C-alpha cells in the first residue's frame, strides 16, 4: 500500500514530497519512506550508533502508528535517519505508554540522488498491542525539521485541530489480517 504524506496546514514544511509504502507479511510490517524535492532544506540528524532512543520526534523522524482494527491499544514506531529508533505500546489514546519489546530490522537512510532520500525497514509486530493475526489500522507519519529549525508534521490524514498522530483518525489505512489455512 502506497500513500502520500501531507504537511499539517498550520505547519507547512520545506519544498519536499514524502511518499510512504507499507506491506504486510503475516505479522511483519515493511515500511519504506521516500523524501524528494529540496532535501537539502531538511535538517537531517547526524548518523549515530543504531539503537533505541527516546524523543526522536523532536527532530526529523519517520513514524508509523499501528492498531488492531478493534480495540483501543496501539503501537508506535519511530525511525530516525540517524539510525536510532524507538517502539512503544499504548493501552489507549496517549495512555499507558510503555517501551515495546520489538525492534526494527537495521536501517539507514539511502541518498539516491541530491533530491531524494529513502529509508526502509521491517518490524515483527506479533507481540505488540494485540496485533498478532488481527486486521490493522495504520497511520504513516513524519516529523520534518527544516534547516531553520521550524518543525512540520506530515500524515496521510490530519484530524481537525493541532497535529496529533495518536488520534484515531490518523490511522486511516487498513491492512487486512493474514489469510489462515
C-alpha positions as CSV (number, residue, x, y, z in Angstrom):
1,X,0.0,0.0,0.0
2,X,1.4,3.4,-1.0
3,X,0.4,6.7,0.4
4,X,1.4,10.4,0.1
5,X,2.0,12.3,3.3
6,X,0.9,15.9,3.5
7,X,2.0,18.6,5.9
8,X,-0.4,19.9,8.5
9,X,-2.0,23.1,7.2
10,X,-0.7,25.1,10.2
11,X,2.8,23.8,9.9
12,X,4.0,24.0,6.3
13,X,7.3,22.3,5.6
14,X,10.1,22.8,3.1
15,X,9.5,22.2,-0.6
16,X,9.6,18.4,-0.4
17,X,7.3,15.5,-1.0
18,X,7.0,12.4,1.2
19,X,5.7,9.1,0.0
20,X,5.4,6.0,2.1
21,X,4.8,2.4,1.5
22,X,3.6,-0.3,3.9
23,X,3.4,-4.0,3.2
24,X,2.3,-6.8,5.5
25,X,3.5,-10.4,5.5
26,X,1.9,-12.3,8.4
27,X,2.6,-10.1,11.4
28,X,5.7,-8.4,9.8
29,X,5.3,-4.8,8.7
30,X,7.6,-3.5,6.0
31,X,7.9,0.3,5.9
32,X,9.6,2.5,3.3
33,X,9.7,6.3,3.2
34,X,10.9,8.4,0.3
35,X,11.6,12.2,0.6
36,X,12.0,14.0,-2.7
37,X,12.5,17.6,-3.7
38,X,14.6,20.1,-1.8
39,X,16.1,17.6,0.6
40,X,18.9,20.0,1.5
41,X,16.2,22.2,3.2
42,X,15.7,19.4,5.8
43,X,17.9,19.2,8.9
44,X,18.9,15.6,8.9
45,X,20.1,14.1,12.2
46,X,23.8,13.1,12.2
47,X,24.5,9.4,11.9
48,X,24.5,7.6,15.3
49,X,25.1,4.2,16.7
50,X,22.0,2.2,15.9
51,X,19.8,1.6,18.9
52,X,16.8,2.7,21.0
53,X,16.4,6.4,21.8
54,X,13.5,8.4,23.1
55,X,12.1,11.7,21.9
56,X,13.2,11.1,18.3
57,X,10.1,13.0,17.2
58,X,11.7,16.3,18.3
59,X,13.7,16.3,15.1
60,X,13.3,14.7,11.6
61,X,11.8,11.3,12.2
62,X,9.6,8.9,10.3
63,X,6.8,7.2,12.3
64,X,4.1,4.5,12.0
65,X,1.2,4.0,14.3
66,X,-0.5,0.6,14.2
67,X,-3.6,-0.6,16.0
68,X,-5.8,-3.7,15.8
69,X,-9.0,-2.9,13.8
70,X,-10.9,-3.4,17.1
71,X,-9.8,-2.1,20.5
72,X,-8.0,0.9,21.9
73,X,-4.4,-0.3,22.2
74,X,-1.9,0.6,19.6
75,X,1.8,0.7,18.9
76,X,4.2,3.5,17.7
77,X,7.4,3.0,15.7
78,X,9.8,5.9,15.4
79,X,12.7,5.8,12.9
80,X,15.3,8.5,12.8
81,X,17.5,8.9,9.7
82,X,20.4,8.8,12.3
83,X,19.8,5.1,12.6
84,X,18.2,5.4,16.1
85,X,14.7,4.0,16.7
86,X,12.0,3.6,19.3
87,X,8.9,1.4,19.7
88,X,6.1,2.0,22.2
89,X,2.8,0.5,23.1
90,X,-0.2,2.3,24.4
91,X,-3.2,0.9,26.3
92,X,-5.4,3.7,24.8
93,X,-5.3,7.2,23.4
94,X,-2.0,8.5,24.8
95,X,-2.4,6.4,28.0
96,X,-0.4,3.5,29.4
97,X,2.7,4.2,27.3
98,X,5.5,1.6,27.7
99,X,8.5,0.7,25.7
100,X,7.7,-2.1,23.4
101,X,9.8,-5.2,23.1
102,X,10.0,-5.2,19.4
103,X,12.7,-3.6,17.3
104,X,13.1,-2.8,13.6
105,X,15.5,-4.5,11.3
106,X,18.7,-2.5,10.8
107,X,18.1,0.5,8.6
108,X,19.7,3.7,7.5
109,X,18.9,6.5,5.1
110,X,20.0,6.0,1.5
111,X,20.5,9.1,-0.6
112,X,19.7,8.0,-4.1
113,X,20.1,11.5,-5.7
114,X,20.7,15.0,-4.5
115,X,16.9,15.4,-4.5
116,X,15.9,12.1,-2.8
117,X,16.4,10.2,0.4
118,X,15.0,6.8,1.2
119,X,14.6,4.9,4.5
120,X,13.2,1.4,4.8
121,X,12.9,-1.3,7.5
122,X,10.8,-4.2,8.7
123,X,9.3,-4.9,12.1
124,X,7.7,-8.0,13.6
125,X,4.6,-6.8,15.3
126,X,3.3,-10.1,16.5
127,X,4.0,-9.2,20.2
128,X,2.8,-5.6,20.1
129,X,-0.6,-4.3,21.3
130,X,-2.7,-7.3,20.4
131,X,-1.7,-7.1,16.7
132,X,-1.0,-10.8,16.1
133,X,-3.3,-12.2,13.4
134,X,-5.6,-9.1,13.6
135,X,-6.5,-6.7,10.8
136,X,-4.6,-3.5,11.4
137,X,-5.3,0.2,11.2
138,X,-2.2,2.1,10.2
139,X,-1.0,5.7,10.3
140,X,2.1,6.7,8.3
141,X,3.6,10.0,9.5
142,X,6.7,12.1,9.6
143,X,8.1,15.0,11.6
144,X,10.4,17.2,9.5
145,X,12.8,19.8,10.9
146,X,13.8,22.4,8.4
147,X,17.3,23.9,8.3
148,X,15.9,27.0,10.1
149,X,14.6,24.8,13.0
150,X,10.9,25.0,12.0
151,X,9.0,21.7,12.5
152,X,6.4,20.4,10.1
153,X,4.1,17.4,10.8
154,X,3.2,15.1,7.9
155,X,0.5,12.5,7.7
156,X,-1.8,10.7,5.3
157,X,-4.8,12.2,7.2
158,X,-4.8,15.0,9.8
159,X,-7.7,15.3,12.3
160,X,-9.1,18.8,12.9
161,X,-7.1,21.0,15.2
162,X,-3.4,20.8,16.2
163,X,-1.2,18.0,14.8
164,X,-1.9,14.7,16.6
165,X,-0.6,11.5,15.1
166,X,-2.1,9.5,18.1
167,X,-5.6,10.5,17.1
168,X,-7.6,7.5,15.7
169,X,-8.4,9.5,12.5
170,X,-4.7,9.4,11.6
171,X,-4.8,5.6,11.5
172,X,-6.6,5.9,8.2
173,X,-5.1,3.0,6.3
174,X,-6.1,-0.7,6.7
175,X,-4.1,-3.8,6.3
176,X,-6.1,-7.0,6.4
177,X,-5.4,-9.9,8.7
178,X,-3.3,-12.6,7.1
179,X,-5.2,-15.5,5.5
180,X,-5.3,-18.5,7.7
181,X,-5.2,-22.0,6.3
